[in-house]
Each structure stands twice: as structure tokens, then as C-alpha cells.
Amino acid sequence: MAWSDIQVSVRGVSGDTVTLSATNPNNHPETARVAVAVTLFGGVNLTLQSGNLTFGANETLLVPLQAPSAILSIDDAPEPLPPV
């Protein structure tokens, strides 16, 4: 059981913000970060990352990540990252 168990999906995109849903399926707390690769209007590719997130047992967090300009598309499935 580790940060890599965190399940992440895209909840929605609005303008320059993508909201991720991140769930800890474990029966104990976890700490992780989440990331997603996006393309901005104008063709710039960027990976957006959260800071450390602390999840309670079986908790789901909604995590908004903001880009410097409007998001055109999601390029890759969001993923958990180890805490720093």
C-alpha cells in the first residue's frame, strides 16, 4: 500500500483549470501528488502537478490544477506521483 495506489481521473476542464478526482482506496492515510499532461491553446504542452496531498482512509479529493492559459486538451491520463 503506497502513494501509487491513488486512483486519479479527470473530473472536468474549464478554461485554464482542470479538476482531477483522486481517491485513496486504502484503509489508512496516504500522501501523494497528482499530475496530468495538457495542451494549451497555442500548442504548448505542459504537465500540471499538485503539491503534496494528504488523503484519509478511503477518501476522495477534488484537485483543481491551473494552467497559465486556456486548456485545449488532456494529453495523457492523470497519474499519482510520490510526495516530496
All heavy atoms as a GROMACS GRO file, in nm:
protein
  607
    1MET      N    1   0.084  -0.117   0.000
    1MET     CA    2   0.000   0.000   0.000
    1MET      C    3   0.089   0.124   0.000
    1MET      O    4   0.174   0.139   0.086
    1MET     CB    5  -0.090   0.003   0.122
    1MET     CG    6  -0.161  -0.126   0.152
    1MET     SD    7  -0.308  -0.139   0.051
    1MET     CE    8  -0.376  -0.286   0.120
    2ALA      N    9   0.068   0.208  -0.100
    2ALA     CA   10   0.157   0.323  -0.114
    2ALA      C   11   0.089   0.432  -0.195
    2ALA      O   12  -0.025   0.417  -0.240
    2ALA     CB   13   0.286   0.279  -0.184
    3TRP      N   14   0.163   0.542  -0.216
    3TRP     CA   15   0.111   0.654  -0.295
    3TRP      C   16   0.065   0.607  -0.432
    3TRP      O   17  -0.028   0.664  -0.489
    3TRP     CB   18   0.218   0.763  -0.307
    3TRP     CG   19   0.342   0.718  -0.378
    3TRP    CD1   20   0.456   0.669  -0.319
    3TRP    CD2   21   0.364   0.712  -0.517
    3TRP    NE1   22   0.547   0.634  -0.416
    3TRP    CE2   23   0.493   0.660  -0.539
    3TRP    CE3   24   0.288   0.746  -0.629
    3TRP    CZ2   25   0.548   0.640  -0.665
    3TRP    CZ3   26   0.341   0.727  -0.756
    3TRP    CH2   27   0.470   0.675  -0.772
    4SER      N   28   0.129   0.502  -0.487
    4SER     CA   29   0.095   0.456  -0.622
    4SER      C   30  -0.043   0.392  -0.629
    4SER      O   31  -0.095   0.369  -0.738
    4SER     CB   32   0.202   0.359  -0.672
    4SER     OG   33   0.213   0.249  -0.584
    5ASP      N   34  -0.106   0.366  -0.514
    5ASP     CA   35  -0.243   0.311  -0.513
    5ASP      C   36  -0.348   0.417  -0.542
    5ASP      O   37  -0.463   0.384  -0.571
    5ASP     CB   38  -0.274   0.249  -0.376
    5ASP     CG   39  -0.190   0.126  -0.347
    5ASP    OD1   40  -0.146   0.059  -0.443
    5ASP    OD2   41  -0.169   0.097  -0.228
    6ILE      N   42  -0.311   0.545  -0.531
    6ILE     CA   43  -0.407   0.653  -0.552
    6ILE      C   44  -0.462   0.645  -0.695
    6ILE      O   45  -0.387   0.632  -0.791
    6ILE     CB   46  -0.343   0.792  -0.526
    6ILE    CG1   47  -0.289   0.802  -0.383
    6ILE    CG2   48  -0.441   0.904  -0.556
    6ILE    CD1   49  -0.394   0.789  -0.275
    7GLN      N   50  -0.594   0.651  -0.708
    7GLN     CA   51  -0.662   0.642  -0.838
    7GLN      C   52  -0.702   0.782  -0.880
    7GLN      O   53  -0.771   0.853  -0.806
    7GLN     CB   54  -0.784   0.551  -0.826
    7GLN     CG   55  -0.748   0.412  -0.780
    7GLN     CD   56  -0.867   0.333  -0.728
    7GLN    OE1   57  -0.976   0.386  -0.712
    7GLN    NE2   58  -0.845   0.207  -0.701
    8VAL      N   59  -0.658   0.821  -1.001
    8VAL     CA   60  -0.679   0.959  -1.046
    8VAL      C   61  -0.754   0.960  -1.179
    8VAL      O   62  -0.724   0.882  -1.269
    8VAL     CB   63  -0.543   1.031  -1.063
    8VAL    CG1   64  -0.566   1.180  -1.089
    8VAL    CG2   65  -0.453   1.012  -0.942
    9SER      N   66  -0.852   1.051  -1.190
    9SER     CA   67  -0.923   1.068  -1.316
    9SER      C   68  -0.954   1.217  -1.335
    9SER      O   69  -0.949   1.295  -1.241
    9SER     CB   70  -1.054   0.988  -1.317
    9SER     OG   71  -1.140   1.033  -1.215
   10VAL      N   72  -0.983   1.253  -1.459
   10VAL     CA   73  -1.021   1.392  -1.490
   10VAL      C   74  -1.168   1.409  -1.459
   10VAL      O   75  -1.254   1.334  -1.508
   10VAL     CB   76  -0.994   1.426  -1.638
   10VAL    CG1   77  -1.046   1.565  -1.672
   10VAL    CG2   78  -0.845   1.415  -1.668
   11ARG      N   79  -1.199   1.508  -1.378
   11ARG     CA   80  -1.338   1.537  -1.341
   11ARG      C   81  -1.397   1.640  -1.437
   11ARG      O   82  -1.515   1.636  -1.469
   11ARG     CB   83  -1.340   1.588  -1.197
   11ARG     CG   84  -1.474   1.620  -1.141
   11ARG     CD   85  -1.555   1.493  -1.115
   11ARG     NE   86  -1.680   1.524  -1.051
   11ARG     CZ   87  -1.708   1.501  -0.926
   11ARG    NH1   88  -1.620   1.445  -0.847
   11ARG    NH2   89  -1.825   1.531  -0.877
   12GLY      N   90  -1.313   1.735  -1.484
   12GLY     CA   91  -1.362   1.835  -1.576
   12GLY      C   92  -1.256   1.937  -1.611
   12GLY      O   93  -1.155   1.947  -1.543
   13VAL      N   94  -1.281   2.010  -1.720
   13VAL     CA   95  -1.192   2.117  -1.766
   13VAL      C   96  -1.277   2.240  -1.789
   13VAL      O   97  -1.382   2.233  -1.852
   13VAL     CB   98  -1.119   2.078  -1.896
   13VAL    CG1   99  -1.032   2.193  -1.945
   13VAL    CG2  100  -1.036   1.952  -1.878
   14SER      N  101  -1.229   2.354  -1.739
   14SER     CA  102  -1.299   2.479  -1.761
   14SER      C  103  -1.195   2.589  -1.776
   14SER      O  104  -1.124   2.622  -1.680
   14SER     CB  105  -1.392   2.511  -1.644
   14SER     OG  106  -1.456   2.634  -1.664
   15GLY      N  107  -1.183   2.643  -1.898
   15GLY     CA  108  -1.085   2.749  -1.923
   15GLY      C  109  -0.944   2.702  -1.896
   15GLY      O  110  -0.895   2.611  -1.961
   16ASP      N  111  -0.879   2.764  -1.797
   16ASP     CA  112  -0.739   2.730  -1.768
   16ASP      C  113  -0.724   2.633  -1.651
   16ASP      O  114  -0.615   2.611  -1.601
   16ASP     CB  115  -0.658   2.858  -1.739
   16ASP     CG  116  -0.707   2.931  -1.615
   16ASP    OD1  117  -0.810   2.892  -1.557
   16ASP    OD2  118  -0.642   3.030  -1.577
   17THR      N  119  -0.836   2.571  -1.609
   17THR     CA  120  -0.832   2.482  -1.493
   17THR      C  121  -0.883   2.343  -1.527
   17THR      O  122  -0.988   2.327  -1.590
   17THR     CB  123  -0.917   2.540  -1.378
   17THR    OG1  124  -0.867   2.671  -1.345
   17THR    CG2  125  -0.911   2.452  -1.254
   18VAL      N  126  -0.806   2.242  -1.486
   18VAL     CA  127  -0.851   2.104  -1.494
   18VAL      C  128  -0.870   2.056  -1.350
   18VAL      O  129  -0.787   2.084  -1.264
   18VAL     CB  130  -0.751   2.014  -1.572
   18VAL    CG1  131  -0.612   2.016  -1.510
   18VAL    CG2  132  -0.801   1.871  -1.580
   19THR      N  133  -0.981   1.988  -1.326
   19THR     CA  134  -1.008   1.934  -1.193
   19THR      C  135  -0.993   1.783  -1.199
   19THR      O  136  -1.057   1.716  -1.281
   19THR     CB  137  -1.148   1.973  -1.144
   19THR    OG1  138  -1.157   2.115  -1.141
   19THR    CG2  139  -1.174   1.918  -1.004
   20LEU      N  140  -0.908   1.731  -1.111
   20LEU     CA  141  -0.887   1.588  -1.101
   20LEU      C  142  -0.959   1.533  -0.979
   20LEU      O  143  -0.969   1.599  -0.876
   20LEU     CB  144  -0.737   1.557  -1.089
   20LEU     CG  145  -0.647   1.610  -1.200
   20LEU    CD1  146  -0.502   1.568  -1.175
   20LEU    CD2  147  -0.694   1.561  -1.337
   21SER      N  148  -1.008   1.411  -0.991
   21SER     CA  149  -1.064   1.337  -0.879
   21SER      C  150  -0.959   1.234  -0.840
   21SER      O  151  -0.915   1.154  -0.923
   21SER     CB  152  -1.194   1.268  -0.921
   21SER     OG  153  -1.243   1.189  -0.815
   22ALA      N  154  -0.916   1.236  -0.714
   22ALA     CA  155  -0.812   1.145  -0.666
   22ALA      C  156  -0.865   1.069  -0.545
   22ALA      O  157  -0.911   1.131  -0.449
   22ALA     CB  158  -0.687   1.222  -0.631
   23THR      N  159  -0.859   0.936  -0.551
   23THR     CA  160  -0.916   0.852  -0.447
   23THR      C  161  -0.810   0.762  -0.385
   23THR      O  162  -0.733   0.696  -0.457
   23THR     CB  163  -1.029   0.763  -0.504
   23THR    OG1  164  -1.130   0.848  -0.558
   23THR    CG2  165  -1.089   0.674  -0.398
   24ASN      N  166  -0.808   0.759  -0.253
   24ASN     CA  167  -0.724   0.665  -0.179
   24ASN      C  168  -0.810   0.543  -0.147
   24ASN      O  169  -0.901   0.550  -0.066
   24ASN     CB  170  -0.676   0.730  -0.048
   24ASN     CG  171  -0.601   0.632   0.041
   24ASN    OD1  172  -0.556   0.528  -0.004
   24ASN    ND2  173  -0.588   0.666   0.167
   25PRO      N  174  -0.782   0.428  -0.209
   25PRO     CA  175  -0.863   0.309  -0.185
   25PRO      C  176  -0.823   0.232  -0.059
   25PRO      O  177  -0.885   0.132  -0.025
   25PRO     CB  178  -0.837   0.225  -0.311
   25PRO     CG  179  -0.696   0.258  -0.346
   25PRO     CD  180  -0.680   0.405  -0.312
   26ASN      N  181  -0.720   0.280   0.008
   26ASN     CA  182  -0.665   0.208   0.122
   26ASN      C  183  -0.738   0.242   0.252
   26ASN      O  184  -0.800   0.348   0.264
   26ASN     CB  185  -0.516   0.239   0.137
   26ASN     CG  186  -0.438   0.196   0.015
   26ASN    OD1  187  -0.464   0.092  -0.042
   26ASN    ND2  188  -0.342   0.276  -0.026
   27ASN      N  189  -0.726   0.156   0.348
   27ASN     CA  190  -0.789   0.174   0.478
   27ASN      C  191  -0.698   0.247   0.576
   27ASN      O  192  -0.713   0.233   0.697
   27ASN     CB  193  -0.830   0.038   0.537
   27ASN     CG  194  -0.945  -0.023   0.461
   27ASN    OD1  195  -1.034   0.048   0.414
   27ASN    ND2  196  -0.944  -0.154   0.447
   28HIS      N  197  -0.604   0.321   0.523
   28HIS     CA  198  -0.514   0.403   0.605
   28HIS      C  199  -0.477   0.527   0.525
   28HIS      O  200  -0.491   0.529   0.402
   28HIS     CB  201  -0.389   0.323   0.644
   28HIS     CG  202  -0.315   0.267   0.526
   28HIS    ND1  203  -0.229   0.340   0.449
   28HIS    CD2  204  -0.320   0.144   0.470
   28HIS    CE1  205  -0.182   0.266   0.351
   28HIS    NE2  206  -0.235   0.146   0.361
   29PRO      N  207  -0.430   0.632   0.592
   29PRO     CA  208  -0.396   0.756   0.521
   29PRO      C  209  -0.279   0.736   0.423
   29PRO      O  210  -0.196   0.646   0.440
   29PRO     CB  211  -0.355   0.850   0.634
   29PRO     CG  212  -0.414   0.793   0.757
   29PRO     CD  213  -0.417   0.645   0.736
   30GLU      N  214  -0.277   0.819   0.320
   30GLU     CA  215  -0.168   0.821   0.221
   30GLU      C  216  -0.136   0.966   0.188
   30GLU      O  217  -0.222   1.054   0.198
   30GLU     CB  218  -0.208   0.751   0.091
   30GLU     CG  219  -0.229   0.603   0.100
   30GLU     CD  220  -0.102   0.522   0.116
   30GLU    OE1  221   0.009   0.580   0.112
   30GLU    OE2  222  -0.114   0.400   0.134
   31THR      N  223  -0.013   0.990   0.147
   31THR     CA  224   0.028   1.120   0.095
   31THR      C  225   0.081   1.099  -0.046
   31THR      O  226   0.160   1.007  -0.070
   31THR     CB  227   0.136   1.184   0.184
   31THR    OG1  228   0.084   1.201   0.315
   31THR    CG2  229   0.180   1.319   0.130
   32ALA      N  230   0.037   1.182  -0.138
   32ALA     CA  231   0.079   1.171  -0.278
   32ALA      C  232   0.062   1.306  -0.345
   32ALA      O  233   0.004   1.399  -0.288
   32ALA     CB  234  -0.004   1.066  -0.351
   33ARG      N  235   0.112   1.317  -0.467
   33ARG     CA  236   0.083   1.429  -0.556
   33ARG      C  237   0.010   1.371  -0.676
   33ARG      O  238   0.010   1.250  -0.697
   33ARG     CB  239   0.213   1.497  -0.603
   33ARG     CG  240   0.292   1.559  -0.490
   33ARG     CD  241   0.424   1.619  -0.538
   33ARG     NE  242   0.511   1.515  -0.593
   33ARG     CZ  243   0.585   1.529  -0.703
   33ARG    NH1  244   0.583   1.642  -0.772
   33ARG    NH2  245   0.662   1.431  -0.745
   34VAL      N  246  -0.051   1.457  -0.757
   34VAL     CA  247  -0.113   1.412  -0.881
   34VAL      C  248  -0.067   1.501  -0.995
   34VAL      O  249  -0.027   1.616  -0.974
   34VAL     CB  250  -0.268   1.411  -0.872
   34VAL    CG1  251  -0.314   1.307  -0.771
   34VAL    CG2  252  -0.323   1.548  -0.836
   35ALA      N  253  -0.070   1.446  -1.117
   35ALA     CA  254  -0.024   1.520  -1.234
   35ALA      C  255  -0.107   1.481  -1.356
   35ALA      O  256  -0.160   1.371  -1.363
   35ALA     CB  257   0.123   1.493  -1.260
   36VAL      N  258  -0.112   1.574  -1.452
   36VAL     CA  259  -0.178   1.547  -1.579
   36VAL      C  260  -0.110   1.630  -1.688
   36VAL      O  261  -0.070   1.744  -1.665
   36VAL     CB  262  -0.330   1.578  -1.572
   36VAL    CG1  263  -0.356   1.726  -1.547
   36VAL    CG2  264  -0.403   1.530  -1.696
   37ALA      N  265  -0.093   1.570  -1.805
   37ALA     CA  266  -0.034   1.639  -1.920
   37ALA      C  267  -0.146   1.702  -2.003
   37ALA      O  268  -0.247   1.637  -2.032
   37ALA     CB  269   0.046   1.541  -2.005
   38VAL      N  270  -0.127   1.829  -2.040
   38VAL     CA  271  -0.227   1.902  -2.117
   38VAL      C  272  -0.162   1.975  -2.234
   38VAL      O  273  -0.042   1.995  -2.236
   38VAL     CB  274  -0.301   2.006  -2.028
   38VAL    CG1  275  -0.373   1.939  -1.913
   38VAL    CG2  276  -0.207   2.113  -1.976
   39THR      N  277  -0.247   2.013  -2.330
   39THR     CA  278  -0.206   2.105  -2.436
   39THR      C  279  -0.286   2.232  -2.419
   39THR      O  280  -0.409   2.227  -2.402
   39THR     CB  281  -0.231   2.045  -2.576
   39THR    OG1  282  -0.150   1.929  -2.592
   39THR    CG2  283  -0.196   2.146  -2.685
   40LEU      N  284  -0.217   2.345  -2.423
   40LEU     CA  285  -0.282   2.475  -2.409
   40LEU      C  286  -0.315   2.529  -2.548
   40LEU      O  287  -0.254   2.489  -2.648
   40LEU     CB  288  -0.190   2.573  -2.337
   40LEU     CG  289  -0.135   2.527  -2.202
   40LEU    CD1  290  -0.044   2.634  -2.145
   40LEU    CD2  291  -0.246   2.491  -2.107
   41PHE      N  292  -0.412   2.621  -2.556
   41PHE     CA  293  -0.437   2.689  -2.683
   41PHE      C  294  -0.307   2.755  -2.726
   41PHE      O  295  -0.236   2.812  -2.644
   41PHE     CB  296  -0.548   2.793  -2.668
   41PHE     CG  297  -0.684   2.732  -2.674
   41PHE    CD1  298  -0.753   2.700  -2.559
   41PHE    CD2  299  -0.743   2.703  -2.797
   41PHE    CE1  300  -0.879   2.642  -2.564
   41PHE    CE2  301  -0.869   2.645  -2.804
   41PHE     CZ  302  -0.937   2.615  -2.688
   42GLY      N  303  -0.271   2.742  -2.850
   42GLY     CA  304  -0.143   2.789  -2.899
   42GLY      C  305  -0.043   2.676  -2.916
   42GLY      O  306   0.067   2.696  -2.965
   43GLY      N  307  -0.080   2.555  -2.870
   43GLY     CA  308   0.003   2.437  -2.894
   43GLY      C  309   0.108   2.406  -2.790
   43GLY      O  310   0.189   2.316  -2.810
   44VAL      N  311   0.111   2.476  -2.680
   44VAL     CA  312   0.211   2.449  -2.575
   44VAL      C  313   0.169   2.326  -2.496
   44VAL      O  314   0.056   2.316  -2.449
   44VAL     CB  315   0.224   2.570  -2.480
   44VAL    CG1  316   0.317   2.540  -2.365
   44VAL    CG2  317   0.271   2.691  -2.558
   45ASN      N  318   0.262   2.229  -2.480
   45ASN     CA  319   0.239   2.110  -2.399
   45ASN      C  320   0.296   2.135  -2.260
   45ASN      O  321   0.405   2.192  -2.246
   45ASN     CB  322   0.307   1.988  -2.461
   45ASN     CG  323   0.248   1.955  -2.596
   45ASN    OD1  324   0.127   1.952  -2.613
   45ASN    ND2  325   0.334   1.933  -2.693
   46LEU      N  326   0.222   2.092  -2.159
   46LEU     CA  327   0.260   2.121  -2.022
   46LEU      C  328   0.211   2.010  -1.930
   46LEU      O  329   0.103   1.954  -1.953
   46LEU     CB  330   0.195   2.254  -1.982
   46LEU     CG  331   0.227   2.317  -1.848
   46LEU    CD1  332   0.374   2.358  -1.842
   46LEU    CD2  333   0.138   2.439  -1.826
   47THR      N  334   0.289   1.977  -1.828
   47THR     CA  335   0.243   1.884  -1.724
   47THR      C  336   0.212   1.965  -1.599
   47THR      O  337   0.299   2.036  -1.548
   47THR     CB  338   0.349   1.777  -1.694
   47THR    OG1  339   0.373   1.702  -1.813
   47THR    CG2  340   0.301   1.683  -1.584
   48LEU      N  341   0.088   1.956  -1.554
   48LEU     CA  342   0.045   2.024  -1.432
   48LEU      C  343   0.056   1.927  -1.316
   48LEU      O  344   0.014   1.812  -1.327
   48LEU     CB  345  -0.100   2.071  -1.447
   48LEU     CG  346  -0.129   2.163  -1.565
   48LEU    CD1  347  -0.279   2.191  -1.572
   48LEU    CD2  348  -0.050   2.292  -1.554
   49GLN      N  349   0.111   1.974  -1.203
   49GLN     CA  350   0.129   1.889  -1.086
   49GLN      C  351   0.076   1.959  -0.962
   49GLN      O  352   0.088   2.080  -0.949
   49GLN     CB  353   0.277   1.859  -1.063
   49GLN     CG  354   0.345   1.782  -1.172
   49GLN     CD  355   0.490   1.752  -1.141
   49GLN    OE1  356   0.535   1.768  -1.028
   49GLN    NE2  357   0.564   1.709  -1.241
   50SER      N  358   0.023   1.880  -0.871
   50SER     CA  359  -0.020   1.934  -0.742
   50SER      C  360   0.097   1.932  -0.644
   50SER      O  361   0.200   1.869  -0.670
   50SER     CB  362  -0.134   1.849  -0.684
   50SER     OG  363  -0.083   1.725  -0.636
   51GLY      N  364   0.078   1.998  -0.532
   51GLY     CA  365   0.167   1.980  -0.419
   51GLY      C  366   0.129   1.851  -0.348
   51GLY      O  367   0.042   1.776  -0.394
   52ASN      N  368   0.190   1.825  -0.234
   52ASN     CA  369   0.155   1.707  -0.155
   52ASN      C  370   0.010   1.715  -0.110
   52ASN      O  371  -0.037   1.820  -0.066
   52ASN     CB  372   0.244   1.696  -0.032
   52ASN     CG  373   0.384   1.648  -0.066
   52ASN    OD1  374   0.410   1.602  -0.176
   52ASN    ND2  375   0.472   1.658   0.030
   53LEU      N  376  -0.060   1.604  -0.124
   53LEU     CA  377  -0.199   1.590  -0.080
   53LEU      C  378  -0.204   1.481   0.026
   53LEU      O  379  -0.144   1.375   0.009
   53LEU     CB  380  -0.289   1.550  -0.198
   53LEU     CG  381  -0.287   1.642  -0.319
   53LEU    CD1  382  -0.356   1.574  -0.437
   53LEU    CD2  383  -0.357   1.773  -0.285
   54THR      N  384  -0.276   1.506   0.134
   54THR     CA  385  -0.293   1.405   0.237
   54THR      C  386  -0.434   1.350   0.229
   54THR      O  387  -0.531   1.425   0.238
   54THR     CB  388  -0.266   1.464   0.376
   54THR    OG1  389  -0.133   1.516   0.378
   54THR    CG2  390  -0.281   1.360   0.485
   55PHE      N  391  -0.444   1.220   0.209
   55PHE     CA  392  -0.571   1.151   0.195
   55PHE      C  393  -0.600   1.072   0.322
   55PHE      O  394  -0.514   1.000   0.371
   55PHE     CB  395  -0.566   1.049   0.080
   55PHE     CG  396  -0.544   1.108  -0.055
   55PHE    CD1  397  -0.417   1.140  -0.099
   55PHE    CD2  398  -0.651   1.128  -0.140
   55PHE    CE1  399  -0.396   1.193  -0.226
   55PHE    CE2  400  -0.631   1.181  -0.267
   55PHE     CZ  401  -0.503   1.213  -0.309
   56GLY      N  402  -0.723   1.082   0.371
   56GLY     CA  403  -0.767   0.993   0.477
   56GLY      C  404  -0.797   0.856   0.418
   56GLY      O  405  -0.794   0.836   0.296
   57ALA      N  406  -0.826   0.762   0.503
   57ALA     CA  407  -0.863   0.628   0.457
   57ALA      C  408  -0.986   0.637   0.367
   57ALA      O  409  -1.084   0.703   0.401
   57ALA     CB  410  -0.891   0.538   0.576
   58ASN      N  411  -0.978   0.576   0.250
   58ASN     CA  412  -1.091   0.570   0.155
   58ASN      C  413  -1.146   0.707   0.117
   58ASN      O  414  -1.264   0.720   0.085
   58ASN     CB  415  -1.203   0.482   0.210
   58ASN     CG  416  -1.154   0.343   0.239
   58ASN    OD1  417  -1.105   0.275   0.151
   58ASN    ND2  418  -1.165   0.301   0.364
   59GLU      N  419  -1.061   0.809   0.117
   59GLU     CA  420  -1.105   0.945   0.088
   59GLU      C  421  -1.083   0.983  -0.058
   59GLU      O  422  -0.983   0.946  -0.118
   59GLU     CB  423  -1.030   1.045   0.177
   59GLU     CG  424  -1.076   1.187   0.157
   59GLU     CD  425  -1.006   1.285   0.251
   59GLU    OE1  426  -0.894   1.259   0.297
   59GLU    OE2  427  -1.066   1.390   0.277
   60THR      N  428  -1.176   1.062  -0.112
   60THR     CA  429  -1.162   1.118  -0.246
   60THR      C  430  -1.148   1.270  -0.234
   60THR      O  431  -1.224   1.335  -0.161
   60THR     CB  432  -1.286   1.086  -0.333
   60THR    OG1  433  -1.294   0.944  -0.350
   60THR    CG2  434  -1.276   1.153  -0.470
   61LEU      N  435  -1.049   1.324  -0.304
   61LEU     CA  436  -1.026   1.468  -0.308
   61LEU      C  437  -1.047   1.519  -0.449
   61LEU      O  438  -1.011   1.452  -0.546
   61LEU     CB  439  -0.883   1.501  -0.265
   61LEU     CG  440  -0.839   1.459  -0.125
   61LEU    CD1  441  -0.691   1.494  -0.106
   61LEU    CD2  442  -0.923   1.526  -0.020
   62LEU      N  443  -1.106   1.637  -0.463
   62LEU     CA  444  -1.111   1.706  -0.592
   62LEU      C  445  -0.995   1.805  -0.593
   62LEU      O  446  -0.983   1.887  -0.502
   62LEU     CB  447  -1.245   1.778  -0.610
   62LEU     CG  448  -1.366   1.688  -0.623
   62LEU    CD1  449  -1.492   1.772  -0.640
   62LEU    CD2  450  -1.351   1.591  -0.739
   63VAL      N  451  -0.912   1.797  -0.697
   63VAL     CA  452  -0.787   1.873  -0.702
   63VAL      C  453  -0.787   1.962  -0.827
   63VAL      O  454  -0.768   1.912  -0.939
   63VAL     CB  455  -0.665   1.779  -0.706
   63VAL    CG1  456  -0.536   1.859  -0.701
   63VAL    CG2  457  -0.671   1.677  -0.593
   64PRO      N  458  -0.809   2.093  -0.812
   64PRO     CA  459  -0.802   2.182  -0.928
   64PRO      C  460  -0.655   2.219  -0.957
   64PRO      O  461  -0.580   2.252  -0.866
   64PRO     CB  462  -0.882   2.304  -0.884
   64PRO     CG  463  -0.872   2.305  -0.735
   64PRO     CD  464  -0.855   2.162  -0.692
   65LEU      N  465  -0.617   2.208  -1.083
   65LEU     CA  466  -0.483   2.248  -1.127
   65LEU      C  467  -0.499   2.356  -1.233
   65LEU      O  468  -0.574   2.338  -1.329
   65LEU     CB  469  -0.406   2.129  -1.184
   65LEU     CG  470  -0.383   2.011  -1.089
   65LEU    CD1  471  -0.317   1.895  -1.163
   65LEU    CD2  472  -0.299   2.054  -0.970
   66GLN      N  473  -0.427   2.466  -1.216
   66GLN     CA  474  -0.443   2.580  -1.307
   66GLN      C  475  -0.324   2.592  -1.399
   66GLN      O  476  -0.208   2.587  -1.356
   66GLN     CB  477  -0.460   2.708  -1.226
   66GLN     CG  478  -0.501   2.825  -1.311
   66GLN     CD  479  -0.540   2.945  -1.228
   66GLN    OE1  480  -0.512   2.952  -1.110
   66GLN    NE2  481  -0.606   3.040  -1.291
   67ALA      N  482  -0.352   2.613  -1.528
   67ALA     CA  483  -0.250   2.636  -1.630
   67ALA      C  484  -0.237   2.787  -1.652
   67ALA      O  485  -0.323   2.864  -1.612
   67ALA     CB  486  -0.292   2.568  -1.760
   68PRO      N  487  -0.129   2.829  -1.719
   68PRO     CA  488  -0.110   2.971  -1.744
   68PRO      C  489  -0.205   3.029  -1.850
   68PRO      O  490  -0.217   3.150  -1.862
   68PRO     CB  491   0.035   2.983  -1.789
   68PRO     CG  492   0.076   2.847  -1.830
   68PRO     CD  493  -0.011   2.751  -1.756
   69SER      N  494  -0.271   2.942  -1.927
   69SER     CA  495  -0.370   2.987  -2.025
   69SER      C  496  -0.471   2.875  -2.047
   69SER      O  497  -0.459   2.768  -1.987
   69SER     CB  498  -0.303   3.030  -2.157
   69SER     OG  499  -0.238   2.920  -2.216
   70ALA      N  500  -0.567   2.896  -2.135
   70ALA     CA  501  -0.676   2.801  -2.155
   70ALA      C  502  -0.626   2.664  -2.202
   70ALA      O  503  -0.535   2.654  -2.285
   70ALA     CB  504  -0.776   2.856  -2.255
   71ILE      N  505  -0.688   2.559  -2.149
   71ILE     CA  506  -0.653   2.422  -2.182
   71ILE      C  507  -0.731   2.378  -2.305
   71ILE      O  508  -0.855   2.387  -2.307
   71ILE     CB  509  -0.680   2.329  -2.062
   71ILE    CG1  510  -0.589   2.370  -1.944
   71ILE    CG2  511  -0.661   2.184  -2.100
   71ILE    CD1  512  -0.623   2.303  -1.812
   72LEU      N  513  -0.660   2.329  -2.406
   72LEU     CA  514  -0.722   2.279  -2.528
   72LEU      C  515  -0.757   2.131  -2.514
   72LEU      O  516  -0.865   2.088  -2.554
   72LEU     CB  517  -0.627   2.298  -2.646
   72LEU     CG  518  -0.671   2.244  -2.782
   72LEU    CD1  519  -0.797   2.316  -2.828
   72LEU    CD2  520  -0.559   2.260  -2.883
   73SER      N  521  -0.665   2.050  -2.457
   73SER     CA  522  -0.691   1.907  -2.446
   73SER      C  523  -0.609   1.845  -2.333
   73SER      O  524  -0.508   1.900  -2.290
   73SER     CB  525  -0.657   1.836  -2.578
   73SER     OG  526  -0.518   1.845  -2.605
   74ILE      N  527  -0.655   1.728  -2.292
   74ILE     CA  528  -0.582   1.644  -2.198
   74ILE      C  529  -0.501   1.547  -2.283
   74ILE      O  530  -0.557   1.476  -2.367
   74ILE     CB  531  -0.679   1.565  -2.106
   74ILE    CG1  532  -0.772   1.660  -2.031
   74ILE    CG2  533  -0.601   1.475  -2.011
   74ILE    CD1  534  -0.704   1.755  -1.937
   75ASP      N  535  -0.370   1.543  -2.263
   75ASP     CA  536  -0.283   1.462  -2.349
   75ASP      C  537  -0.257   1.322  -2.299
   75ASP      O  538  -0.224   1.233  -2.377
   75ASP     CB  539  -0.148   1.532  -2.368
   75ASP     CG  540  -0.163   1.664  -2.441
   75ASP    OD1  541  -0.264   1.683  -2.510
   75ASP    OD2  542  -0.073   1.748  -2.427
   76ASP      N  543  -0.267   1.301  -2.170
   76ASP     CA  544  -0.234   1.171  -2.114
   76ASP      C  545  -0.319   1.152  -1.989
   76ASP      O  546  -0.361   1.249  -1.927
   76ASP     CB  547  -0.085   1.167  -2.078
   76ASP     CG  548  -0.027   1.027  -2.080
   76ASP    OD1  549  -0.103   0.930  -2.099
   76ASP    OD2  550   0.094   1.013  -2.061
   77ALA      N  551  -0.342   1.028  -1.952
   77ALA     CA  552  -0.420   1.001  -1.832
   77ALA      C  553  -0.351   1.059  -1.710
   77ALA      O  554  -0.227   1.053  -1.701
   77ALA     CB  555  -0.439   0.850  -1.816
   78PRO      N  556  -0.426   1.116  -1.618
   78PRO     CA  557  -0.364   1.167  -1.496
   78PRO      C  558  -0.306   1.052  -1.415
   78PRO      O  559  -0.348   0.938  -1.429
   78PRO     CB  560  -0.479   1.235  -1.423
   78PRO     CG  561  -0.602   1.177  -1.479
   78PRO     CD  562  -0.571   1.133  -1.618
   79GLU      N  563  -0.208   1.084  -1.331
   79GLU     CA  564  -0.141   0.980  -1.254
   79GLU      C  565  -0.100   1.030  -1.117
   79GLU      O  566  -0.082   1.150  -1.096
   79GLU     CB  567  -0.017   0.931  -1.330
   79GLU     CG  568   0.086   1.039  -1.351
   79GLU     CD  569   0.205   0.993  -1.432
   79GLU    OE1  570   0.219   0.873  -1.458
   79GLU    OE2  571   0.288   1.078  -1.468
   80PRO      N  572  -0.082   0.936  -1.022
   80PRO     CA  573  -0.028   0.974  -0.893
   80PRO      C  574   0.124   0.986  -0.901
   80PRO      O  575   0.188   0.923  -0.986
   80PRO     CB  576  -0.068   0.858  -0.802
   80PRO     CG  577  -0.072   0.740  -0.893
   80PRO     CD  578  -0.118   0.795  -1.027
   81LEU      N  579   0.180   1.069  -0.815
   81LEU     CA  580   0.325   1.086  -0.805
   81LEU      C  581   0.364   1.071  -0.658
   81LEU      O  582   0.283   1.099  -0.568
   81LEU     CB  583   0.368   1.223  -0.855
   81LEU     CG  584   0.342   1.257  -1.001
   81LEU    CD1  585   0.378   1.404  -1.026
   81LEU    CD2  586   0.422   1.167  -1.091
   82PRO      N  587   0.490   1.037  -0.630
   82PRO     CA  588   0.532   1.028  -0.491
   82PRO      C  589   0.535   1.166  -0.427
   82PRO      O  590   0.558   1.266  -0.496
   82PRO     CB  591   0.672   0.968  -0.499
   82PRO     CG  592   0.720   0.999  -0.637
   82PRO     CD  593   0.597   1.002  -0.724
   83PRO      N  594   0.512   1.172  -0.298
   83PRO     CA  595   0.522   1.302  -0.228
   83PRO      C  596   0.665   1.351  -0.228
   83PRO      O  597   0.760   1.273  -0.242
   83PRO     CB  598   0.473   1.271  -0.087
   83PRO     CG  599   0.492   1.124  -0.071
   83PRO     CD  600   0.480   1.063  -0.207
   84VAL      N  601   0.681   1.481  -0.211
   84VAL     CA  602   0.815   1.540  -0.200
   84VAL      C  603   0.836   1.594  -0.060
   84VAL      O  604   0.744   1.620   0.012
   84VAL     CB  605   0.841   1.650  -0.303
   84VAL    CG1  606   0.848   1.591  -0.442
   84VAL    CG2  607   0.737   1.758  -0.296
   0.00000   0.00000   0.00000
